[in-house]
């Protein structure tokens, strides 16, 4: 039976959220190329390294585990943040039930994932709150006259205006993240191209060095042959002078001799 991994400690969760916040432009990029996906995997691995540094259990967590834990944390915080919004509207900012009370980690995650991803576009209808009906939202207060209604800005136009502004800001932030990710991808591709050229140059250098060593080996072999020929010629010359005889040339000298 596989051993169950230990629960995340408060210190690990704190480091996890800090690292996700610092790397969110890479981790949550909409780019889906091979290079960008590799950058995302590497970023999760870096998060795991930082989390493992404060892990006292000895268990080594992986980048994939960091990704799954973040999904669980952000999903839980989204639910709690949405519940907190609804309860605040009900109570008018009064005492909230314990399940709607935000934890510090929820507020931190809210800053990372953004307001829109939690409660949607400002001015929209909270479809999860069954106590508020569409008629109640659209009907004017009972003490409002027809003239005052005409003087009021259109509710729908106001919502559309806020929605357009929110969407413009969201699109701008998304474009900035995409542009940043594109620059990361371009820089990584250039780095890989330079590394490839460097390896090709290094390979050519090694090939040249190997050829040089072979030429040096052949040169030494020729020099050795020439030295052997010179020795034989010298011995023949000594023999012709009568200093040594042929028998002596063929017998190696002992230490005493």
N, C-alpha and C positions, 0 to 999 in steps of 0.2 A: 504494500500500500504506500502510495506516494506521501511524503511528509508535507503537511499543510504549512504554508508560509505564515510567519507571525503577522499579527496586526500591525498597522502603521502607528508609530508613536506620534505624540503631538509635535516633537521636534522634527520628525521626518516630514510630516504634513506641512509644517511651516516652511521648511527648506524646499519642498516640492512646489508650493505655490509661489515662493520667491523666484525659483528658477524658471517656472512656466511664465511668470510675468516678464522676466528679462528676455525670454526667447520666444514670446508669443508671435512675433512677426514671422518667424520661421515655422514654428509648430502649427500655426493655424492658417498658413498661406493657402490660397486657392490654387496655386500652381500644382500641376500633377505630372510634371515631367520626371524622367528617371533621375536626373540630378537633384531636383527639388525634393523628391521622395527620399533620396539618400541623405540629403541634408537634414530632413525631418528625423529620420532614424538616428542619425548621429547626435542630433540635439537631444532626443529622448535618452540616449545613452549617457550624454553629459549630465543630464538631470539625475539619472540613476547614480552616477559617480558621487555627486554632491550629497544625495540622500543617504547613500551607503556610508558616507563619512561620519554621519551622526547616528548610524544604526548600531545599537549596542548588543544585538542578538547574535551577531556573527553571520546572519543570513544575508546573502548577496542578492540584491534585487536587480532586475533587468530593466532595460528601457521600455519593453513591452508592458511590464508591470506598472511602470510609471504612467504610461498612457492610459491603461485601464483604471488605475486609481484616480487619475484626474477626471476621467469621464464620470466615475461614481460621485466624486466630490462636487463637481460642477452641477450634475443633475440634482443632487440632494439640495444644494444651495439654491438652485433655481426655484425648486418647489417651495422652500422655506421663504425665500424673498417674495415670491408671488403671494404666498399666504399672508405674509407680513403686510403687503400693500393692501390686500382686501380687508384685513382686520383693522388697519388704520382708518380706512374709509368708513367702516362700520362704527368704530368707537370714536371717530373724530380725533384720533391721536391720544386717546386715553390708555388705560391699562390693557395690555395685550395678554392673551393666553400664552402659556409657556411654550407651546408648540410653534407659536408665531414670533417668538422672541429671537432676534438675530444673534448669532455668535460672531466673534471677531473674524473667523475664517469665512463666514458668509459675506461680510462686508468687503473682505479682501478679494474674494472671488468675483463679487459684483464689479469691482473696479477693473478686473481683468477681462471679463466677458462682456461688459457693457450693459447699460440700462435697457436697450431695446430688446436684447435677447431674453430678458427676464419678463418684462411686462408688456412688450410689444410697443406699438406706436402710441405716443401720448395722445389722449383724447379718444382712444378706441374704447369699445365696450368690453368689459371683462366677462367673457362668456362663461367663466367658471363660477361666477357669483350668481346663484340661482335666485337670490332674494331681490335682485334688481331686474325689472322687466324692461323690454324695449319701449313700451308705451310710457313708462314712468320717466325714462331717460329723455324721450322726445317731447313729452307734454310740458307746457310752460307752467310756472307756479300759478296757483289759483288767484292770487292777488295782483296779477299782471294784466293790464288792460290791453285792448287791441292796439292802441296807439303806441304803447311802450314796446309791444312785440315787434311792431314795424320798425322801431328805432334800434332794436337790438341787432347786432351782426348775425348773419346766418350761421346757425350752429354747424351746418354741414360744411359751409365755406371755411369756417374757422378750423374745423377738424382737418379738412383737406390741406389748408395752409400749413398747419402744424405737421401734418403727415409728410407734406412735400419737403419742409425744412429738415425734418428728422431723416428722411430718406436721402436728401442731398448730403447731409453730414455723414451718414453711414456710408454712402457711395464714395465720398471723398476719402474717408479713412480706409475703406477697402482698396481704393485705387493706390493710396500711398503704400499700403502693405504689399500689394501686387508689384508696384514699381520697385520697392525695396527687395522683394524676393527675386525679381528679375535681375537686379544688379548683383545679388548674391550668386545666382545661377551663372550669369555671364562671367563674373570673376572666377568662379570655380572652374568653368570650362576653359578659361584662359590659363589658369594655373595648371590644369591637367595637360593642356597643349604644350605649355613650356616644359613641364616635367617629361613629356613624351620626347620632345626634341632633345632634352638634356640626356635622356637615356640612350637615344640614338647616337649622339656625339660620344658618349662614354663607351658604347659598343664599338664604334669605329676606332676609338683610341686604343681599346684593348686588342682589337684585330691588328692594328699597326704595331703594337708592342709585341704581339705574338710573332708577327713576320720578322721584326727586328731581332728577336731572340733566335729564330731559326737561321737567319743570315749570320748571326754571331757564332752559332754552333758550327755552321759550315766553314766559317773563316778560321775557327780554332782547329777544325779537322785538317784543313789545308796547311795551316802553320805546323801542325804536328807531323804531317807527312813530309813537309819540307825539312824539318829538323831531323827526321829519320834519314832522309836522303843525304843530308850534310854529314851525319855521323858515319854513314856507310862510305861516303867518299873520303872522309878523313882517315878511316881505318884502312882503306885500300891504299891511300898515300903512304901511311906508315909501313904497310906491308911491302910496298915497292922500295922503300928506303932501307928495308931490312931491320927495322926496329922491332917489329913484331912479325910472327908468322901466321899462317892461316889457322893453325890449330888454336893459337892463343886467342884469335879473334872470335872463335866459336865457343870458347870456354870462359865463363864469367869468373872474375877475380874473387878470391876469398879475402877475408878480413886480414889474414896474416900476410898475404901477398901484397 
